[in-house]
Amino acid sequence: MQAGEYQTMRNVEGTHWWYRTLRAMVLRETTARVPEDAVVLDAGCGTGGMMQVMREARPRWQVQGIDFSPHAIEHTQARGFKSARIARVDDMPLVASGTFDGVVSLDVLYFRGVDRERAVAEFHRVLRPGGVLVMNLPAFECLRGSHDVAVATEKRFTRAEVAALLRTAGFEIESVRFWNAWLFLPVLFWRRASRFAVRAKPEETASDLTMPPRVVNELLAACACLDARVCKLLRVPFGTSVFSVARKKKAG
């Protein structure tokens, strides 16, 4: 991901409607499944926004984070997570097997250069028996656009592809679903149009991450929250992201 995108993320992730919705989903799924004194890893923690949300919601959790980018770790450590360190999600030799009650990995495995199968196998290894993995990934190759150039997207996923990754690593799948379905068509049209901009001025390529006016942001947050609940209930067959919850089998 371009270095400037980390600063953009840091500037908006606390209030942006998309981040708020995703983090509420993650928090709801993790708090329902891990103990009050859980040890949780944010694998690919970015600038530490999800870690901060977890720390505020569950002060007794031990929240740790890794990221391949020094820019990301600098931001995360500035939030007070001094133990956050530079590491690859697909190669964690310094992390002992069975260390964590939960692993969260949000929009990480799609990056260029990440070995996806090995990363999910590493998530499985570092989880304790019964531990939970929560992942989010961008959906559908048809949604590829200038945003993907800016953030170094290598792959977008279908629900079946995410399920296959989890099963191959030995996880028991609890849920794999699309969300943000209500914006699928607008995003599709926008991303397709943005491909022409990339060809015309590749040096000016930037992600779609911008902060809308406050009233618009609150409206989008309300709509996205409703969408997330509807997608979970009805298993809507499309969306801009794939959200999954899986568990490592308990011993015996």
GICOR-V729025 format. One record per residue. N is the residue number from 0. RES is the residue in three letters. SS is DSSP state (h for helix, s for strand, l for the rest). OMEGA is omega in whole degrees, 0 to 359 (none if undefined). NEAR is the number of other ideal C-beta (glycine too) atoms within 10 Angstrom. Layout:
BEGIN
n->N res->RES ss->SS omega->OMEGA near->NEAR
n->N res->RES ss->SS omega->OMEGA near->NEAR
END
This chain:
BEGIN
n->0 res->MET ss->l omega->179 near->19
n->1 res->GLN ss->l omega->186 near->15
n->2 res->ALA ss->h omega->181 near->10
n->3 res->GLY ss->h omega->180 near->12
n->4 res->GLU ss->h omega->178 near->21
n->5 res->TYR ss->h omega->178 near->20
n->6 res->GLN ss->h omega->176 near->13
n->7 res->THR ss->h omega->179 near->18
n->8 res->MET ss->h omega->182 near->22
n->9 res->ARG ss->h omega->183 near->20
n->10 res->ASN ss->h omega->190 near->13
n->11 res->VAL ss->h omega->192 near->18
n->12 res->GLU ss->l omega->180 near->23
n->13 res->GLY ss->l omega->185 near->12
n->14 res->THR ss->l omega->184 near->13
n->15 res->HIS ss->l omega->187 near->20
n->16 res->TRP ss->h omega->183 near->20
n->17 res->TRP ss->h omega->178 near->19
n->18 res->TYR ss->h omega->181 near->19
n->19 res->ARG ss->h omega->181 near->19
n->20 res->THR ss->h omega->180 near->22
n->21 res->LEU ss->h omega->184 near->23
n->22 res->ARG ss->h omega->174 near->21
n->23 res->ALA ss->h omega->177 near->16
n->24 res->MET ss->h omega->181 near->23
n->25 res->VAL ss->h omega->182 near->22
n->26 res->LEU ss->h omega->180 near->18
n->27 res->ARG ss->h omega->183 near->14
n->28 res->GLU ss->h omega->183 near->20
n->29 res->THR ss->h omega->182 near->23
n->30 res->THR ss->h omega->179 near->15
n->31 res->ALA ss->l omega->190 near->9
n->32 res->ARG ss->l omega->182 near->17
n->33 res->VAL ss->l omega->184 near->21
n->34 res->PRO ss->l omega->182 near->11
n->35 res->GLU ss->l omega->180 near->9
n->36 res->ASP ss->l omega->186 near->10
n->37 res->ALA ss->l omega->169 near->21
n->38 res->VAL ss->s omega->189 near->16
n->39 res->VAL ss->s omega->178 near->24
n->40 res->LEU ss->s omega->168 near->27
n->41 res->ASP ss->s omega->184 near->28
n->42 res->ALA ss->s omega->189 near->27
n->43 res->GLY ss->l omega->193 near->25
n->44 res->CYS ss->l omega->182 near->30
n->45 res->GLY ss->l omega->182 near->25
n->46 res->THR ss->l omega->172 near->26
n->47 res->GLY ss->l omega->182 near->27
n->48 res->GLY ss->h omega->179 near->23
n->49 res->MET ss->h omega->178 near->25
n->50 res->MET ss->h omega->180 near->24
n->51 res->GLN ss->h omega->178 near->20
n->52 res->VAL ss->h omega->180 near->20
n->53 res->MET ss->h omega->180 near->23
n->54 res->ARG ss->h omega->181 near->18
n->55 res->GLU ss->h omega->182 near->9
n->56 res->ALA ss->h omega->183 near->13
n->57 res->ARG ss->l omega->184 near->19
n->58 res->PRO ss->l omega->182 near->9
n->59 res->ARG ss->l omega->177 near->9
n->60 res->TRP ss->l omega->169 near->21
n->61 res->GLN ss->s omega->186 near->14
n->62 res->VAL ss->s omega->179 near->24
n->63 res->GLN ss->s omega->182 near->19
n->64 res->GLY ss->s omega->172 near->27
n->65 res->ILE ss->s omega->174 near->22
n->66 res->ASP ss->s omega->181 near->26
n->67 res->PHE ss->l omega->186 near->18
n->68 res->SER ss->l omega->174 near->19
n->69 res->PRO ss->h omega->178 near->11
n->70 res->HIS ss->h omega->180 near->19
n->71 res->ALA ss->h omega->182 near->25
n->72 res->ILE ss->h omega->177 near->23
n->73 res->GLU ss->h omega->178 near->16
n->74 res->HIS ss->h omega->182 near->23
n->75 res->THR ss->h omega->179 near->27
n->76 res->GLN ss->h omega->178 near->15
n->77 res->ALA ss->h omega->176 near->13
n->78 res->ARG ss->l omega->180 near->17
n->79 res->GLY ss->l omega->179 near->12
n->80 res->PHE ss->l omega->186 near->20
n->81 res->LYS ss->l omega->180 near->9
n->82 res->SER ss->l omega->178 near->12
n->83 res->ALA ss->l omega->185 near->24
n->84 res->ARG ss->s omega->179 near->15
n->85 res->ILE ss->s omega->178 near->12
n->86 res->ALA ss->l omega->178 near->18
n->87 res->ARG ss->s omega->178 near->18
n->88 res->VAL ss->l omega->181 near->25
n->89 res->ASP ss->l omega->179 near->20
n->90 res->ASP ss->s omega->183 near->13
n->91 res->MET ss->l omega->185 near->19
n->92 res->PRO ss->l omega->182 near->8
n->93 res->LEU ss->l omega->179 near->8
n->94 res->VAL ss->l omega->181 near->17
n->95 res->ALA ss->l omega->177 near->10
n->96 res->SER ss->l omega->177 near->11
n->97 res->GLY ss->l omega->183 near->14
n->98 res->THR ss->l omega->194 near->16
n->99 res->PHE ss->s omega->171 near->24
n->100 res->ASP ss->s omega->180 near->21
n->101 res->GLY ss->s omega->173 near->26
n->102 res->VAL ss->s omega->177 near->25
n->103 res->VAL ss->s omega->178 near->28
n->104 res->SER ss->s omega->189 near->22
n->105 res->LEU ss->s omega->176 near->23
n->106 res->ASP ss->l omega->181 near->16
n->107 res->VAL ss->l omega->189 near->22
n->108 res->LEU ss->l omega->180 near->26
n->109 res->TYR ss->l omega->185 near->19
n->110 res->PHE ss->s omega->175 near->19
n->111 res->ARG ss->l omega->177 near->11
n->112 res->GLY ss->l omega->178 near->9
n->113 res->VAL ss->l omega->174 near->19
n->114 res->ASP ss->l omega->189 near->14
n->115 res->ARG ss->h omega->181 near->20
n->116 res->GLU ss->h omega->180 near->14
n->117 res->ARG ss->h omega->179 near->14
n->118 res->ALA ss->h omega->180 near->24
n->119 res->VAL ss->h omega->175 near->27
n->120 res->ALA ss->h omega->177 near->17
n->121 res->GLU ss->h omega->176 near->22
n->122 res->PHE ss->h omega->180 near->28
n->123 res->HIS ss->h omega->182 near->20
n->124 res->ARG ss->h omega->186 near->16
n->125 res->VAL ss->h omega->176 near->20
n->126 res->LEU ss->s omega->171 near->23
n->127 res->ARG ss->s omega->173 near->18
n->128 res->PRO ss->s omega->184 near->11
n->129 res->GLY ss->s omega->180 near->14
n->130 res->GLY ss->s omega->189 near->27
n->131 res->VAL ss->s omega->174 near->24
n->132 res->LEU ss->s omega->175 near->27
n->133 res->VAL ss->s omega->181 near->25
n->134 res->MET ss->s omega->169 near->27
n->135 res->ASN ss->s omega->182 near->22
n->136 res->LEU ss->s omega->178 near->22
n->137 res->PRO ss->s omega->187 near->20
n->138 res->ALA ss->s omega->167 near->26
n->139 res->PHE ss->l omega->178 near->20
n->140 res->GLU ss->h omega->180 near->12
n->141 res->CYS ss->h omega->179 near->13
n->142 res->LEU ss->h omega->180 near->21
n->143 res->ARG ss->l omega->180 near->17
n->144 res->GLY ss->l omega->181 near->24
n->145 res->SER ss->h omega->177 near->23
n->146 res->HIS ss->h omega->183 near->21
n->147 res->ASP ss->h omega->176 near->24
n->148 res->VAL ss->h omega->183 near->18
n->149 res->ALA ss->h omega->184 near->21
n->150 res->VAL ss->l omega->175 near->21
n->151 res->ALA ss->l omega->176 near->14
n->152 res->THR ss->s omega->174 near->20
n->153 res->GLU ss->l omega->184 near->12
n->154 res->LYS ss->l omega->169 near->16
n->155 res->ARG ss->l omega->195 near->19
n->156 res->PHE ss->s omega->166 near->24
n->157 res->THR ss->l omega->178 near->16
n->158 res->ARG ss->h omega->181 near->19
n->159 res->ALA ss->h omega->180 near->10
n->160 res->GLU ss->h omega->178 near->16
n->161 res->VAL ss->h omega->179 near->24
n->162 res->ALA ss->h omega->180 near->17
n->163 res->ALA ss->h omega->177 near->15
n->164 res->LEU ss->h omega->182 near->23
n->165 res->LEU ss->h omega->181 near->23
n->166 res->ARG ss->h omega->180 near->13
n->167 res->THR ss->h omega->180 near->12
n->168 res->ALA ss->h omega->177 near->19
n->169 res->GLY ss->l omega->180 near->13
n->170 res->PHE ss->s omega->167 near->24
n->171 res->GLU ss->s omega->185 near->12
n->172 res->ILE ss->s omega->175 near->14
n->173 res->GLU ss->s omega->180 near->15
n->174 res->SER ss->s omega->168 near->12
n->175 res->VAL ss->s omega->186 near->22
n->176 res->ARG ss->s omega->172 near->21
n->177 res->PHE ss->s omega->170 near->23
n->178 res->TRP ss->s omega->189 near->24
n->179 res->ASN ss->l omega->181 near->22
n->180 res->ALA ss->h omega->185 near->20
n->181 res->TRP ss->h omega->180 near->19
n->182 res->LEU ss->h omega->185 near->16
n->183 res->PHE ss->h omega->183 near->19
n->184 res->LEU ss->h omega->176 near->10
n->185 res->PRO ss->h omega->180 near->10
n->186 res->VAL ss->h omega->178 near->20
n->187 res->LEU ss->h omega->180 near->16
n->188 res->PHE ss->h omega->181 near->11
n->189 res->TRP ss->h omega->183 near->15
n->190 res->ARG ss->h omega->179 near->19
n->191 res->ARG ss->h omega->178 near->13
n->192 res->ALA ss->h omega->183 near->11
n->193 res->SER ss->h omega->179 near->19
n->194 res->ARG ss->h omega->179 near->14
n->195 res->PHE ss->h omega->179 near->11
n->196 res->ALA ss->h omega->179 near->15
n->197 res->VAL ss->h omega->180 near->16
n->198 res->ARG ss->h omega->184 near->8
n->199 res->ALA ss->h omega->183 near->8
n->200 res->LYS ss->l omega->183 near->10
n->201 res->PRO ss->h omega->182 near->10
n->202 res->GLU ss->h omega->181 near->4
n->203 res->GLU ss->h omega->183 near->10
n->204 res->THR ss->l omega->179 near->17
n->205 res->ALA ss->l omega->179 near->17
n->206 res->SER ss->l omega->178 near->19
n->207 res->ASP ss->l omega->187 near->15
n->208 res->LEU ss->l omega->175 near->17
n->209 res->THR ss->l omega->182 near->9
n->210 res->MET ss->l omega->178 near->14
n->211 res->PRO ss->l omega->174 near->14
n->212 res->PRO ss->l omega->188 near->8
n->213 res->ARG ss->h omega->182 near->9
n->214 res->VAL ss->h omega->179 near->8
n->215 res->VAL ss->h omega->180 near->11
n->216 res->ASN ss->h omega->180 near->17
n->217 res->GLU ss->h omega->178 near->14
n->218 res->LEU ss->h omega->178 near->13
n->219 res->LEU ss->h omega->179 near->18
n->220 res->ALA ss->h omega->179 near->19
n->221 res->ALA ss->h omega->180 near->12
n->222 res->CYS ss->h omega->181 near->15
n->223 res->ALA ss->h omega->178 near->21
n->224 res->CYS ss->h omega->177 near->15
n->225 res->LEU ss->h omega->179 near->12
n->226 res->ASP ss->h omega->182 near->20
n->227 res->ALA ss->h omega->180 near->23
n->228 res->ARG ss->h omega->178 near->13
n->229 res->VAL ss->h omega->180 near->14
n->230 res->CYS ss->h omega->178 near->22
n->231 res->LYS ss->h omega->182 near->17
n->232 res->LEU ss->h omega->189 near->9
n->233 res->LEU ss->h omega->183 near->10
n->234 res->ARG ss->l omega->179 near->12
n->235 res->VAL ss->l omega->189 near->17
n->236 res->PRO ss->l omega->178 near->10
n->237 res->PHE ss->l omega->180 near->18
n->238 res->GLY ss->l omega->180 near->23
n->239 res->THR ss->l omega->180 near->21
n->240 res->SER ss->s omega->174 near->25
n->241 res->VAL ss->s omega->182 near->23
n->242 res->PHE ss->s omega->183 near->26
n->243 res->SER ss->s omega->175 near->23
n->244 res->VAL ss->s omega->181 near->21
n->245 res->ALA ss->s omega->184 near->27
n->246 res->ARG ss->s omega->172 near->18
n->247 res->LYS ss->s omega->183 near->23
n->248 res->LYS ss->l omega->176 near->12
n->249 res->LYS ss->l omega->180 near->10
n->250 res->ALA ss->l omega->178 near->8
n->251 res->GLY ss->l omega->none near->4
END
